[in-house]
Amino acid sequence: MAVAVLGCGCVSAQNLLQVHGYVQGRFTDQPGTPDRLEIRRARLILSGEPLAAFSYRFQVDAAKEPYLM
């Protein structure tokens, strides 16, 4: 079983900051083993376009070891 949660939010109408992200988890229930819930993927994305000629996008993958993409 896999579960994904998506989210999005805007701070202003000028696209100064948008926040996106998702989490994908997995629940394992097998006979003879303990139940297990693990996070397989988790990503936070910050993006925006504060000026007409400038835009940015930062992504952080935080599932196992956080790193900036």
Backbone as JSON, one array per atom type, in Angstrom:
{
  "sequence": "MAVAVLGCGCVSAQNLLQVHGYVQGRFTDQPGTPDRLEIRRARLILSGEPLAAFSYRFQVDAAKEPYLM",
  "N": [[0.84, -1.16, 0.0], [0.65, 2.18, -0.87], [0.89, 5.6, -0.05], [0.3, 8.91, -0.95], [0.79, 12.33, -0.32], [-0.09, 15.5, -1.28], [0.67, 18.96, -1.48], [0.06, 22.49, -1.72], [0.68, 25.94, -1.75], [0.25, 29.48, -1.88], [1.88, 32.53, -1.23], [1.48, 35.16, -2.08], [-0.19, 37.04, -4.72], [1.67, 37.72, -6.59], [3.44, 35.72, -7.1], [5.65, 35.43, -5.35], [6.43, 33.48, -3.53], [5.95, 30.07, -3.63], [4.86, 27.07, -2.21], [5.36, 23.71, -2.4], [5.04, 20.16, -2.23], [5.54, 16.68, -1.33], [4.78, 13.52, 0.19], [5.56, 10.16, 0.31], [4.57, 7.14, 1.52], [4.94, 3.8, 2.9], [3.26, 0.98, 4.05], [3.86, -2.02, 5.64], [2.68, -5.21, 6.19], [3.25, -8.21, 7.03], [2.87, -11.69, 7.61], [4.41, -12.98, 10.54], [6.28, -10.99, 10.82], [7.02, -7.77, 12.29], [4.64, -5.06, 12.05], [5.19, -2.38, 9.78], [5.82, 0.99, 9.07], [7.03, 3.13, 6.7], [8.73, 6.0, 5.39], [9.12, 6.6, 2.13], [9.64, 8.51, 0.14], [10.1, 11.99, 0.38], [9.57, 15.28, -0.28], [10.24, 18.74, -0.4], [9.36, 21.68, -2.01], [10.24, 24.86, -2.99], [9.35, 27.68, -4.77], [9.25, 30.48, -7.05], [8.51, 33.65, -8.65], [9.65, 36.49, -8.39], [10.36, 38.73, -9.9], [10.0, 39.87, -13.31], [12.07, 38.93, -14.94], [13.37, 37.05, -13.4], [13.4, 34.0, -11.75], [13.01, 31.33, -9.37], [13.75, 28.08, -7.97], [13.82, 25.77, -5.47], [14.58, 22.59, -4.28], [14.21, 20.14, -1.82], [15.1, 17.01, -0.91], [14.1, 14.85, 1.47], [13.95, 12.22, 2.44], [15.74, 10.04, 3.24], [18.51, 10.92, 3.64], [18.8, 14.26, 3.98], [19.06, 16.42, 1.15], [19.92, 19.13, -1.02], [18.43, 19.95, -4.04]],
  "CA": [[0.0, 0.0, 0.0], [1.41, 3.42, -0.93], [0.07, 6.78, 0.2], [0.98, 10.15, -1.32], [0.12, 13.54, 0.13], [0.4, 16.65, -2.03], [0.24, 20.22, -0.92], [0.47, 23.67, -2.46], [0.18, 27.18, -1.17], [0.85, 30.69, -2.42], [1.91, 33.6, -0.26], [0.87, 36.36, -2.67], [-0.59, 36.9, -6.11], [2.81, 38.05, -7.43], [4.29, 34.53, -7.18], [6.89, 35.61, -4.61], [6.78, 32.2, -2.92], [5.01, 28.96, -3.7], [5.34, 25.92, -1.47], [4.82, 22.44, -2.88], [5.74, 19.03, -1.66], [4.81, 15.42, -1.24], [5.3, 12.45, 1.03], [5.08, 8.84, -0.09], [4.86, 6.17, 2.55], [4.58, 2.41, 2.63], [2.95, 0.19, 5.24], [4.09, -3.44, 5.38], [2.07, -6.1, 7.18], [3.47, -9.58, 6.58], [2.82, -12.64, 8.73], [5.7, -13.34, 11.13], [7.15, -9.81, 10.97], [6.28, -6.63, 12.87], [4.11, -4.07, 11.11], [6.2, -1.35, 9.54], [5.45, 2.15, 8.26], [8.24, 3.84, 6.34], [8.63, 7.09, 4.43], [9.97, 6.26, 0.99], [10.02, 9.75, -0.51], [9.55, 13.21, 0.97], [10.21, 16.4, -0.97], [9.72, 20.08, -0.2], [9.74, 22.49, -3.16], [9.96, 26.29, -2.88], [9.58, 28.33, -6.05], [8.59, 31.77, -7.19], [8.93, 34.55, -9.72], [9.45, 37.82, -7.82], [10.56, 39.72, -10.96], [9.68, 39.34, -14.64], [13.24, 38.26, -15.53], [14.03, 36.23, -12.39], [12.59, 33.0, -11.06], [13.83, 30.4, -8.61], [13.13, 26.82, -7.55], [14.64, 24.97, -4.59], [13.95, 21.32, -3.9], [14.92, 19.41, -0.79], [14.65, 15.63, -0.77], [14.38, 14.58, 2.88], [13.5, 10.89, 2.82], [16.75, 9.3, 4.0], [19.48, 11.92, 4.03], [18.38, 15.5, 3.28], [19.98, 17.09, 0.24], [19.35, 20.19, -1.83], [18.48, 19.62, -5.47]],
  "C": [[0.9, 1.24, 0.0], [0.45, 4.59, -0.77], [0.89, 8.0, -0.19], [0.13, 11.32, -0.87], [0.74, 14.71, -0.61], [-0.12, 17.91, -1.39], [0.76, 21.38, -1.75], [-0.1, 24.89, -1.76], [0.91, 28.36, -1.76], [0.79, 31.77, -1.35], [1.25, 34.85, -0.81], [0.55, 36.11, -4.13], [0.56, 37.17, -7.07], [3.76, 36.87, -7.59], [5.63, 34.74, -6.49], [7.36, 34.28, -4.02], [5.64, 31.22, -3.09], [5.66, 27.79, -2.98], [4.61, 24.69, -1.97], [5.55, 21.33, -2.15], [4.9, 17.78, -1.68], [5.53, 14.46, -0.3], [4.71, 11.15, 0.52], [5.52, 7.85, 0.97], [4.47, 4.76, 2.12], [4.38, 1.7, 3.96], [3.08, -1.28, 4.86], [3.52, -4.25, 6.53], [2.19, -7.52, 6.64], [3.44, -10.51, 7.78], [4.23, -12.98, 9.22], [6.65, -12.17, 11.28], [6.35, -8.68, 11.61], [5.76, -5.7, 11.77], [5.11, -2.93, 10.97], [5.64, -0.26, 8.65], [6.72, 2.93, 7.97], [7.94, 4.96, 5.34], [9.62, 6.8, 3.32], [10.5, 7.5, 0.29], [9.36, 10.91, 0.22], [10.29, 14.38, 0.33], [9.47, 17.69, -0.67], [10.26, 20.95, -1.33], [9.3, 23.92, -2.89], [10.28, 26.92, -4.21], [8.86, 29.66, -6.09], [9.16, 32.56, -8.36], [8.71, 35.99, -9.22], [9.59, 38.95, -8.84], [10.27, 39.07, -12.3], [10.85, 38.54, -15.23], [13.97, 37.35, -14.54], [13.03, 35.27, -11.77], [13.53, 32.04, -10.34], [13.02, 29.16, -8.28], [14.15, 26.04, -6.73], [13.87, 23.71, -4.24], [14.83, 20.64, -2.86], [14.29, 18.03, -0.7], [15.06, 15.19, 0.63], [13.99, 13.18, 3.32], [14.53, 10.16, 3.68], [17.81, 10.25, 4.53], [19.12, 13.19, 3.28], [19.47, 16.03, 2.35], [19.21, 18.06, -0.64], [19.5, 19.82, -3.29], [18.41, 20.89, -6.28]]
}
